[in-house]
């Protein structure tokens, strides 16, 4: 299997975490939208977004569709563990994050003040919903690592990283249960792996931008 993308993307990072948890080796080909290889990306995925999974003749876009495919092809260890309630809750947290949080971190990167204000409002709203609905426990949704952890870890790492300039972590700091989860998750095996991959991808991309 090959993953087209870059851990700079919170959605590509989500897939990388899921694959790592399942012990799936992915051949990662770094590529970013609107980069020098944008034409290649559009030929694979006319939506123009990463990640894209290639498995033989299958070309599959959209991070959660990809994770669903990984879950179907490698069901153990499962990213939807526990009973039906916990599985539904894990799916719900992912849905809340993707539907109501900032769909892009571009305003923070371009210092778009009006865009940042909207993004901060979206983050606050999404984390409020997540904090309300999540099943409390060691992990994002209860007592086992799940799809929800894969989705939340890259976003929380980004909130933390951007906080010094944009106060993106305030919505976490004001919610003790979410802060407690993140304190555990960031130092967990999957958290350390994800943060390392994301930071490395960010550093490489910034180096390319400075050199161009």
Long-range contacts (C-beta under 8 A, 24 or more apart in sequence): 1-25, 1-26, 1-27, 1-53, 1-54, 1-55, 2-26, 2-27, 2-28, 2-29, 2-53, 2-54, 2-55, 3-27, 3-28, 3-29, 3-51, 3-52, 3-53, 3-54, 3-66, 4-29, 4-31, 4-41, 4-44, 4-45, 4-50, 4-51, 4-52, 4-53, 4-54, 5-29, 5-30, 5-31, 5-50, 5-51, 5-52, 6-30, 6-31, 6-32, 6-50, 6-201, 6-205, 7-154, 7-194, 7-197, 7-198, 7-200, 7-201, 8-32, 8-198, 8-201, 8-202, 8-205, 9-50, 9-51, 10-105, 10-154, 10-155, 10-158, 11-49, 11-50, 11-51, 11-63, 11-154, 12-50, 12-51, 12-63, 13-153, 13-154, 13-194, 13-197, 13-198, 13-201, 14-63, 14-64, 14-67, 14-150, 14-151, 14-154, 15-51, 15-53, 15-63, 15-66, 15-67, 15-70, 15-150, 16-194, 16-197, 17-149, 17-150, 17-153, 17-154, 17-190, 17-193, 17-194, 18-67, 18-70, 18-71, 18-79, 18-147, 18-150, 19-70, 20-190, 20-193, 21-77, 21-79, 21-145, 21-150, 21-190, 22-70, 22-74, 22-77, 22-79, 23-74, 24-70, 24-74, 30-201, 30-204, 32-205, 64-94, 64-98, 64-147, 67-147, 67-150, 71-147, 79-145, 79-146, 79-147, 79-150, 80-146, 80-147, 81-144, 81-145, 81-146, 82-142, 82-143, 82-144, 82-146, 85-135, 86-135, 86-141, 86-142, 86-144, 86-146, 87-146, 89-133, 89-134, 89-135, 89-141, 89-142, 89-148, 90-140, 90-141, 90-142, 90-146, 90-147, 90-148, 91-147, 91-148, 92-133, 93-130, 93-133, 93-134, 93-140, 93-141, 93-148, 93-151, 93-152, 94-147, 94-148, 94-151, 96-126, 96-129, 96-130, 96-133, 97-126, 97-130, 97-151, 97-152, 97-155, 98-151, 99-126, 100-125, 100-126, 100-129, 101-125, 101-126, 101-127, 101-155, 105-158, 105-162, 108-162, 108-165, 108-166, 108-168, 116-166, 120-166, 120-167, 120-168, 120-171, 123-159, 123-168, 123-171, 124-171, 127-171, 127-172, 127-175, 127-178, 128-171, 128-175, 130-178, 131-175, 131-177, 131-178, 134-177, 136-177, 138-184, 139-181, 139-185, 140-181, 140-185, 145-190, 149-185, 149-190, 150-190, 152-181, 152-185, 153-185, 153-186, 153-190, 153-191, 153-194, 153-195, 154-194, 154-198, 156-182, 156-185, 156-186, 157-186, 157-194, 157-195, 157-198, 158-198, 160-186
